[in-house]
Amino acid sequence: MTTLRNVLIGTAAVAALFVSSSAGFAQGTPEQRAACKRDAFQFCAAEIPNVSRITSCMKANYSKLSEGCKAVMSKG
């Protein structure tokens, strides 16, 4: 259970990091989390729960991300 919880927390953090540099968005919105959750699991699961490594991984895989995730990432 702890691993699953860490994965979910890490995924939520990934979405928040890409959308805004503002501390107020540290949790991310439900829309942001929903848009990037699948991509984070698909491309960066090995990096979860390390937020900085997930961030680097998502950036490295930007061209492979879903259109929805790219859209929320580009709003930042």
C-alpha positions in Angstrom: 0.0 0.0 0.0 2.8 2.4 0.8 4.3 2.0 -2.7 0.9 2.7 -4.3 0.5 5.8 -2.2 4.0 7.0 -3.1 3.2 6.5 -6.8 0.0 8.5 -6.6 1.7 11.3 -4.7 4.6 11.4 -7.1 2.3 11.5 -10.1 0.3 14.4 -8.7 3.6 16.2 -8.0 4.7 15.7 -11.6 1.7 17.4 -13.1 2.1 20.3 -10.7 5.7 20.9 -11.6 5.1 21.2 -15.2 2.1 23.5 -15.1 3.4 26.3 -12.9 6.4 27.4 -11.0 4.2 29.0 -8.4 4.3 27.4 -5.0 0.5 27.8 -4.9 0.2 25.1 -7.5 2.4 22.6 -5.7 -0.5 20.1 -5.4 -1.7 20.7 -9.0 -5.3 20.9 -10.0 -7.4 17.8 -10.6 -7.3 18.7 -14.3 -3.5 18.8 -14.3 -3.1 15.5 -12.4 -5.7 13.8 -14.7 -3.9 15.0 -17.8 -0.5 13.7 -16.9 -1.0 10.8 -14.6 -1.1 8.1 -17.3 1.9 9.6 -19.0 3.9 9.6 -15.8 3.1 6.0 -15.2 3.9 5.0 -18.8 7.1 6.8 -19.3 8.5 7.6 -15.8 7.2 4.9 -13.4 10.8 3.9 -12.5 11.4 7.5 -11.2 8.4 7.6 -8.9 8.3 9.0 -6.1 11.4 11.2 -6.8 9.8 14.4 -8.1 13.0 15.9 -9.6 13.7 12.7 -11.5 10.1 12.5 -12.7 10.3 16.0 -13.9 13.4 15.3 -15.9 11.9 12.2 -17.3 8.7 13.9 -18.4 10.7 16.7 -20.1 12.9 14.1 -21.8 9.8 12.3 -23.1 7.8 15.4 -24.0 7.4 14.4 -27.6 5.8 11.1 -26.5 3.3 12.7 -24.0 -0.4 12.8 -24.7 -1.8 16.0 -26.1 -3.7 16.7 -22.9 -0.6 16.5 -20.8 1.4 18.6 -23.3 -1.4 21.2 -23.1 -1.3 21.6 -19.3 2.5 21.5 -19.3 2.7 24.4 -21.8 0.4 26.6 -19.7 3.2 27.2 -17.2 
